[in-house]
C-alpha cells in the first residue's frame, strides 16, 4: 500500500496552503470577532476550482480525487475553520448529492454553477424536533400540479443566510416513514421561503448558521431531486461524504494546534530556556503529532475507499469520530502549553478550542457515529 501523495495531491496542498496564508490568515481574527462572512475569499476559491473539487471538469468542477479534497479542507482549516466548513458543505452536501441524483436539466441549472462557485449551496435536514432522529421531521411537501407546496422549519443551516440554493428534505408520504421523504432544490427568493435568525455561536463565527421557514412555499416539481421517496437515501449518501469533510476540518484544526504549540514553545522562555526544552512540553507535542498522523491516515483511507467507489460509511464515521475528538484534545493541550496566553484572543489557540468542539456535533453527533460504527461492525 502506497501512502505517498501523488504530484497532483502535493500541488493541491501547496496551492491551497499558499492561498490560505496569503488570503485568509491576515483577516481571520477579525472575521471571527465580527462574524464576517468571507464572500470575497469564497469567490476566489471558486475561481481556483475548490467549490467543486471532485466534480468532473465537463460539469464545471476540478475533477480531483477525494484525498485531494481532504487535503484542501485540512489546509483551509489550519488557518480558518469557518471557511473550511463552508467549502465542505458546498462540496459534500450540495455538489455531491446533486451530481449523483440530478437529471440533465438540474445539472445545468444547479450543478454546473455550484461546481464553478457561482452558486453557494446549503443542506437543510435538521429541524427543532428532528436532529439525530432525522426520521421525525415534520416539514411537508404536497404535490399541486407542477409544484410542491412546502411547509415547515429547518434549523442550524450552514450558509443559510448567504446561500443561493438549499437541498431541502420534506415528507411527501407520511405513511411510508423514511421512504416517504423527498429532496428538493429550493432557490433563495422563492415565494414562501423565509430566512430566520442567524445563530450566535461559540466558534466557526465566520460561517453563518441560520434557520429557514417554508410557508406555502411553491417549489417547481422540476426541482425534485431524484424521485419521490428517495430523500432519506439522498440525505444519508450526502452525510457519509460530509463526515469526511468534517473530519478533514477537524484534522486541520488539530494540525494548527501543533503548529502554534511548536512555535510558542520555541519562543517562550522560562527558567532560563525555551519551554520546548522541557520534557513535559515535548511529550505533549509528541503525542499530539502521533495522534494527528494516525488520524490523517484513517481519514485518507476513508477517502480512498470513496474514490474506489466502495462502501465507506463505517470508515467515514470512524474518521469523523476520531479526528473530531482529536481536534478537541489537541486544542486543549495547545491552550495548556500556552498557559495564560492560551486563554486570551491574542493567540489563535483560543479560537482553535472554540472552533474544534462543533466538529464533534455536526454531520452527526459523535454518539451517532458510535451507533453507525457499531451497526457496521456488529450488525444491527
N, C-alpha and C positions, 0 to 999 in steps of 0.2 A: 504494500500500500504506500503510495507516494504522498507525503504531506507537504511537499514543496509547492508554493504558489506558482502559478504559470506567469509568464511575462505579462500577459494581459491583466491578470489579477494584481500584480505588482504595480502596473501602470495605473489601475483604478485606485489603489491605495495612495500612490503619490499624488495623483490628480486631486482627489478629494481632500487629502491632508493639506496640500498647498492651498486649496480653496478655503478650507476651514480656518487655517491660520491667518490668511490674508483678509478674508471677507467676514468671518464670523467672530473670531476672537476679540477684535477691538471693541465690539459693542455688546458682547454677551452679558456683561454685568448690568448694563443699562436696560437691556431688553427684559432681563429677569426682574429688576427692581420696578420698572414702569409697566410691565406686562405688555410689551410691544410685539405685535405680530410681524414676523420677518418677511414681508411681501417681496421686497427687492431681492433678498437672498434666494427666495424660492424661485423667482423668475430666472435668476442666473443659473440655479441648479437645473431648471428645465432646459435652458439653452445648452447646458453641458450634457444633458441626457439622463439625469438622475431621477427624473419624475416618472420614468418608465423603464427602469433598469433592465428587467427581464423580458419586456415586451419586444416582439420582433421589430426589426427596422422597417419592414414593409408596413407595419401598423403605427409607426411613429415613435417606437421605442429604441433602446440601445442594443437589444438582443444579447445581453450579457448573462452569464450563469448566476446561479443562486449564491454561490460563495462570494462572487464579486459584489452582489447586493449586500451580503452580511458585512463585508469589508467597508463598503460605503457608509452604511448606517453606523457601524462601530466608529469610524473616523469622524463622522459628524458629531456623535455623542461624546467623543473625547473632548470636544470644545463646547458644544451646545446641545444638550439632550432634548430641548424643546424642538429644535429644527429636525433632529433625528426622528422624533415620533411623528411629526407632520409628514416627512418623506416616507416613513414606514407605512403609515396609514394609506397614503396615496398609492404606494406600490402594492402592498399586500391586501388591503381591504377594499380598494376601489378598482385599480387596474386589473389585478389578478382574477377576481371572480367575474368581472365584466368580460375579460378576454375569454374565459372558459365557457360562459353561458350566453353570451350575446349573439344576436343574429347580425347579418351583414349591415342592415340599416343602423343598428345600435353601435356597431363598430365604428362607423363613420361619424355618427353624431356624438358619441360619448368616448369610446375607447381611444380613438386617434388623438383628440385634443387632450385627454388625460395623459396619455403617454408622452405627448410633446410638452407637457407642462402648461398648456394654455387653459386647462380647466383644473380646478382643485377639487378632489373628491373627499367624501366622508362616509362613515359607516354608522347606520342608525339601527341598532338592535336593542340596546338596554332601555328599560322602562322603569318607572318608580317602583313597580311591584314585580318586575321581571329582570333580575340581574343575572346571577349564576343560573337561575331557573328560567332560561330563555323560553321554555315551553309555556310559561304562564303569561306570555304577552297578551295585551288587550287591544292593541291597535288593530283596526279592521280595515279591510278593503272590499268594497261591494261593487260588482260589475254593473255598469249603467251604460249600455250601448257601447260606444267606442272609448269609454272612460272607466276608470275605477274611482270610487269615492272613498278617500282615506279619512279616518277619524282616529285620533289617539295622540299620545305624547311619548317622546323619546328623550332620554337624558344622557349626560356625560358624553357628548359627541365631540370628539377631537376635530377641530377646524369647523365646528358648527356655525360660527359667525362668518367665516371667510370663504367657505367652500362654494362651489358653483353647482355641484350635484351631489345628492345623497343616495346611497344604496339603502333603501328603507324596507324593513321586514314587517309584514302585516298578515293578519289571519283572514283568509278568504273562505275557509270552511271550518268552522269551529268543531264540527262533529268528527273531523278526521285527526284531531290532535296535531302533533308536529307535521304530519303530512298534509295538513290544511293550511300551511304557512306559505306565503309567496313573497317574492322580492321585486322591488320596483326602483327604477332610476328616476328620482324626483329632482327636477331642476329648481334652484333657488328662484323665487319670484312667481312660482306657480300659485294662482289664487287659492287661498285657504292654507297656505304654508306660512307659518309664523315662527320666527326665531325668538326664543325666550331669553332668560337671563344668562349672562356669562358668569361662570363659576369663579370664585376667588379661591386660589389653590395654594397648597404648601409649596409645591415645586412645579417644574416644567411650566413656568409662568409666561414664557414667550409663546406658548401654544395655547390657543383659545379652546375652552371647553364649554359647551353651551347645551341648552335644551331646545327642542323644537316641538311645536304642536301642529296637528293637522285638524282643521275644522271644515268638513265637507270639501276637502282638497281634491280637485278633479285632475287626476293623472291620466294621460292618454294610455289606452290599452297597449299601444305600441311600445310603451316604456316598461312593460312587464319583462323581467329578466328570466330567461328560460321559459318555463311553463308554470301554470298554477300548481301549487303543491310542492314545488322544488325549493322553497325558501329556506327550510331548515338545512337541507343539503348544501345549498349555496353558502349559508352562514358558517357552517362547520368547516367547509373547504377553505373559506377565507380566513377563519380564525387559526387554522393549522399554519397557514403561511404567515399570519400576523404574529404568531408566537415566535417564529424565527426572527421577525423584525424586532420584537420587544427584547428578545434575548440578545440581539446584536446591540441594541441601545444600551442594555444593562452592561454588556461586556465593555462598551466604550466608556461608560462611567467608571467601571472597575479599573480599567487601564488608566484613565485620567487620575484616579486616586493614587495609583503607583507613581505616575509621572510627577505629580506635585509633592508626594511624600519624599521621593528621591531628591528632588530639587531642594526642598526645605531642609531636609536632614543634612545636606551638604553645606547649607548656609548658616543654619542656627548653631551657635557656639554656646556650650555650657561646660563648666568645669574645665575650661581651657582647650576644648577641642570640639569639632562638629559633632552633633548628636548622632550622626550616621556612623560614627566610630564605636558607638556603644552597642553591645550585643542585644539589648532589649529592643532597640530600634531596628537593627539589622535583621533579627529574626522575624519581626513583624512584616517587614518588606519582603523577606524571602518567602514567607507563607502566602502573602498577597500575590506575589508573582507566580508562584507554583500553581495556586488555585485558579488564577486567571488564565494561565496557559492550558490547564485542564479544561476549563470552561470553553475556551476557544476551539479546542479540538472536538468537544462534544457538539458545539454549535455547527462547526463546519461539516461534521459528519451528518447531521440532520439535513443541512443544506444540500450536501452531495446526494443524499437519498432522493430529495425532491428533484434534483437535476436528472437523476436516473429514472424518474417517473415511477419510483417505488412508493409504497405507503410510508408516510413519515409522521403520522400523528403522535405516536409514542415518543419518537426522538425529538420532535418539536416541543412537546410538553416537558420532556426532561431538560432540554436546553433552556427553555424559558424558566423553569423552576430553579435550576442550578445557577444560571447566570444572574437572575434577579436577586436571589438570596446572597450571592457573592458580591453584587454591587453594594448592597446594604452593609455587609460585613467590611468590605474594603473602605467604604465611606466612613464608617465608624472608626476604623483603625487610622485612617488618614487624619480625621479630626483629632484623635488622641495623640498622634505623632506631632501635630501642630500645636498641641497644648491649648492655651488660652486663645492663641491666634486662630485656631481652627474653628472657634465659635463665633468669630466676627466676619463680617462680609468683605473685609479687605482681602481675604484669601478665598480662593474658589472652592475649597473643600467643604465649606459651609453649604454652598449651593449643591455640590455633589450629593451630600447627605439628604437634602430635601428632594432632589430630583430622583434619587435612587429608589425611594420607597414605593412610588407608583408602579414600578416595574413588577412588583410582587402582586399587583392588584388587577391591572387591566389586561385585556385579551385573555381573560380567565384568571381568577384568583389562584394563588398557589395551592390552596386547598382543593380547587377543582383540578389543578394539574396532577395532584396526587391521585385523584379519582381516575383521571384519564390514563395515567401510567398503570395504576393497579388493574384497571379493566383490561389493558393490553397484556399485562404480564400474567395475571391470574385468571382472566376470564370474568365475565360479568356475574 
